[in-house]
């Protein structure tokens, strides 16, 4: 968790960010990820949780990560 986010939580603020990207590598920093398919939430969780589920998120993440690893 970033220092800014910890500070905001300590004074009672909640931080929400909607982030749309075709680049999956930045999603590893998110606390909660929603995967949208056909207009509906099809997967939800942290990066690690979604990788373990081996669903759409994991498939898309590995497609891009293979280019960098």
N, C-alpha and C positions, 0 to 999 in steps of 0.2 A: 504494500500500500504506500502511496506517495506521501511525502511530508505534508503537502497541501491538503490531501484528502484526510489525513489524520487530524490536522488542525481544524478543518471544517467540521468533522464529526465531533471533535471535542467541544465546539461551541454550538452544537445542535443543528448543524446544516447537513443535509443529505445531498449527495452529488449524483445526478443522473446524466448520462450521455448516450445519445443515439448515434451510432457510428456505422456508416455504410462504407464498405471497402471491398474491392476485389483482392486486396492484399491481405492474406490471412495471418502473417507473422505478427502483426501488431495486436491481434486479438489475445495473445498469450498474457497480456497485462490486465485484461478485463476481469472483474470479479464475477460477472454474470454475462453469459452470451446467449442470445436468442437466435436460432436458425429459422429463417422463414422460407417456406416452400409452398407454392400455390396459394399465397395469401394467408397462410396459417403458420403458427409456431409449430415446427415439427421436432425441434430439439431445444433443450434449455439446460444450462449448467456452466460450470467453470471450464476452462480449457482442458484441464486434466480429466475431469469427469466426461466431457464430450469425446475425448480421445479414447477413453476406456470403453465407451459405448460403441465405438467403431461404426458410427453411422455416417450421415452426410457430411457433418462438420469434419470428422476425422479424414474422410476421403478427400475433401477439398483441401484441408490443411496439408496432407501428405503430398498431394499433387504439386503444391507450391513449394513446400519445404524441401522436396527432393532436388529442386533446382539449386538450393543454397547449401545443402549438407554434403 
